[in-house]
Amino acid sequence: MLPAEVLRGIAIMLALLAAVGLALGAQFQNDSVHRRITGSGLDRLGVKQVLGLLKQPRWLVGTGFLFLGVVLQLAALTLAPLIVVQPIGAVALIITSLLNARIYGVRLGPRTFLAIALTLAGISSFVVAAAGVAEEVEMSDEKLLQVLGVLALMLVLFGFLMATQGGTAKALNYVFGAGVLYGFVATLAKVIIQRLIQGDFDTLTLSAGIALILAAVLGGWFVQNAYATGPPDLVIAGLTVIDPMVAVGIGIVILGEASEASMDTILTFLGSAAVAVLGVYLLEKVHPQSNEN
């Protein structure tokens, strides 16, 4: 068995490759969604329009890249704690911002780069702090039930909001919803992997798998609507901040992956999160394509 430091290094490399898959997948899917929106005259996607994307080769290519990213991310989660691996996806923000700007001929101004820099600075600081205190923990039935309980509340809340405000939701609303749900997806994936390693394959673990699928499907629908109402780098920025913050929050509060963290480390977590969220908020305000919507 390799030392923990080596395993975490491998996990970080896998997470970086996963971020590349996420960025490329987001770009291909965004292009396909915008073409479908333009062709239908709609400003957002319903169930019929989302199902229609299954016939779009470009969207399917993007899905392939996303699937590759997910596989690499799961491999990384088997080697290192959740709070170390999940935030690294922020690298996808750099790739997507530059790739999207080049494809569409969008000129990114200083304020946009500042927003991206703030987002990355916050995430980077978070990863460094987490790597120093994170530890693998036993995934007990009690912990899993707590995660499932909080997710159930989130699903009810988002279902209500979409039923009452779906027609007026903006890109940032969809991004926030997807980020929260994907944070639970990553958490449940880590819990399931760890429980399988522990030999705990039971009804509760199977229930976690079903909950993971439900959260992933609803989160995917949010993401497609976010692509329809905003630029892909805004979507990626939101997902790579909100997703890991939710996952890390659960990892710390419920799973106990940072039980040895000092007050200084906790304050670093909070400060880093605030900076990253500020960067996403500014990106939504100053991005040239956001201003077009």
TITOR-404857 format. One line per 8 residues: for each residue x, y, z of C-alpha. Coordinates in steps of 0.05 Angstrom, whole numbers, plus 5000, padded with zeros to 4 digits. Each point is the difference from the previous one (the first is absolute). Last residue first. Layout:
BEGIN
X,Y,Z; ...
//
This chain:
BEGIN
4421,5753,4570; 5052,5043,4965; 5029,5025,5065; 5016,4928,5020; 5038,4993,4934; 5046,5058,5017; 5015,4973,5071; 4994,5057,5050
4941,4982,5045; 5002,4924,4997; 5075,5002,5009; 4992,5046,5060; 4955,4949,5035; 5048,4943,4983; 5059,5039,5029; 4962,5017,5063
4985,4927,5010; 5074,4984,4996; 5019,5055,5049; 4947,4978,5050; 5021,4927,4995; 5073,5018,5013; 4981,5041,5061; 4957,4944,5029
5052,4946,4988; 5055,5045,5028; 4958,5013,5062; 4993,4924,5009; 5076,4993,4993; 5012,5053,5053; 4950,4966,5046; 5040,4936,4994
4981,4941,4956; 5005,4931,5033; 4928,4981,4982; 5012,5016,4928; 4970,4939,4966; 4943,4998,5051; 4947,4972,4954; 4944,5046,5023
5031,5069,5012; 5066,4995,4962; 4982,4957,4941; 4932,5032,4995; 5031,5069,4996; 5052,4972,4951; 4946,4973,4954; 4960,5065,5003
5063,5042,4989; 5023,4952,4946; 4935,5007,4959; 4991,5075,5013; 5069,5020,4975; 5015,4955,4940; 4926,4999,4981; 4994,5075,5001
5063,5013,4960; 4981,4945,4951; 4932,5031,4988; 5030,5070,4994; 5053,4971,4953; 4945,4969,4957; 4966,5068,4986; 4928,5011,5024
4926,4985,4989; 5001,4936,4959; 5062,4973,5034; 4965,5010,5067; 4940,4962,4973; 5046,4941,4982; 5031,5004,5070; 4933,4999,5036
4980,4937,4961; 5066,4968,5019; 4989,5016,5074; 4932,4966,4996; 5032,4938,4970; 5060,5000,5047; 4957,5008,5062; 4955,4942,4979
5060,4956,4984; 5035,5015,5066; 4935,4985,5038; 4997,4932,4966; 5072,4985,5019; 4987,5022,5072; 4941,4953,5003; 5048,4944,4978
5046,5018,5058; 4941,4997,5048; 4978,4933,4972; 5069,4969,5011; 5071,5001,4973; 5041,5014,5062; 5066,4966,4983; 5042,5058,5026
5026,5013,4929; 4927,4999,4977; 4983,5049,5055; 5056,5046,4977; 4977,4999,4928; 4928,5013,5021; 5019,5058,5045; 5045,5031,4947
4945,4994,4947; 4949,5028,5050; 5044,5061,5011; 5013,5012,4927; 4925,4995,4984; 4984,5045,5060; 5046,5054,4973; 4968,4987,4932
4933,5019,5030; 5026,5064,5031; 5037,5021,4937; 4940,4984,4956; 4954,5044,5042; 5050,5057,5001; 5013,4995,4925; 4925,5001,4986
4991,5063,5042; 5062,5032,4969; 4973,4987,4930; 4934,5035,5015; 4934,4972,5025; 4936,5035,4975; 4962,4941,4971; 5024,4952,5054
4973,5043,5057; 4943,4961,5032; 5012,4928,4978; 5075,5010,4997; 5000,5028,5070; 4958,4944,5028; 5042,4945,4968; 5063,5036,5024
4975,4999,5072; 4976,4928,4998; 5066,4977,4970; 5039,5040,5052; 4960,4969,5058; 5014,4930,4973; 5074,5018,4994; 5002,5019,5073
4969,4933,5020; 5045,4960,4954; 5063,5032,5030; 4974,4987,5071; 4984,4928,4983; 5070,4989,4972; 5032,5027,5064; 4957,4955,5043
5014,4938,4958; 5074,5011,5009; 5051,5023,4948; 5066,4989,5036; 5047,5059,4991; 5058,5019,4954; 5037,5062,5024; 5005,5072,4978
5042,5049,5041; 5056,5025,4955; 4966,4985,4934; 4940,5041,5021; 5040,5064,5010; 5034,4993,4932; 4934,4983,4966; 4964,5061,5031
5055,5048,4980; 4996,4974,4929; 4924,5008,4999; 5002,5072,5025; 5056,5019,4953; 4965,4967,4941; 4936,5039,5011; 5036,5065,5012
5042,4990,4937; 4937,4986,4958; 4967,5064,5026; 5064,5040,4986; 5003,4970,4930; 4929,5024,4987; 5016,5069,5028; 5062,5006,4956
4959,4987,4936; 4987,4935,4964; 4990,5011,4926; 4952,4950,4971; 5018,4971,4932; 4950,4943,5009; 5050,4943,4996; 5058,5037,5033
4959,5026,5058; 4970,4931,5012; 5068,4967,5002; 5030,5052,5046; 4943,4999,5050; 4991,4925,4996; 5073,4984,5014; 5006,5048,5057
4935,4977,5032; 5018,4927,4993; 5056,5012,5049; 4945,5010,5052; 4992,4924,5000; 5053,4998,5053; 4946,5015,5053; 4976,4927,5001
5065,4963,5015; 5024,5026,5067; 4933,5006,5037; 4978,4932,4974; 5059,4963,5031; 5051,4966,4955; 5011,4937,4959; 4929,4975,4985
4978,5071,4986; 5052,5007,4945; 4972,4940,4964; 4931,5030,5006; 5026,5064,4969; 5032,4962,4943; 4934,4965,4985; 4962,5065,5005
5047,5035,4953; 4993,4944,4949; 4924,5006,5006; 5006,5075,4989; 5042,4990,4937; 4948,4950,4974; 4944,5048,5016; 5034,5053,4959
5004,4952,4942; 4926,4985,5010; 4984,5075,4997; 5038,5006,4935; 4965,4939,4971; 4930,5029,5015; 4946,4947,5006; 5004,4996,5076
4989,5076,4999; 4927,4987,4984; 4990,4973,5070; 5020,5068,5027; 4951,5035,4953; 4943,4955,5021; 5015,5009,5074; 5000,5075,4994
5058,5043,4979; 5009,5075,5005; 4995,5063,4957; 4959,4968,4944; 5003,5017,4926; 5008,4927,4982; 5061,5006,4954; 5036,5049,5044
4988,4958,5062; 5023,4938,4965; 5064,5034,4976; 5012,5027,5070; 4992,4931,5030; 5049,4969,4951; 5053,5053,5012; 4991,4994,5076
5006,4924,4996; 5066,5003,4962; 5029,5053,5047; 4977,4966,5063; 5029,4933,4978; 5067,5032,4985; 5003,5034,5068; 4977,4938,5039
5049,4955,4964; 5056,5049,5016; 4977,5001,5073; 5003,4924,5002; 5073,5005,4979; 5013,5045,5059; 4962,4953,5046; 5043,4942,4976
5063,5041,5015; 4974,5017,5070; 4983,4927,5014; 5071,4979,4980; 5028,5051,5049; 4952,4977,5053; 5023,4928,4990; 5073,5022,5006
4987,5037,5065; 4961,4941,5029; 5059,4953,4989; 4992,4946,4947; 4972,4932,5020
//
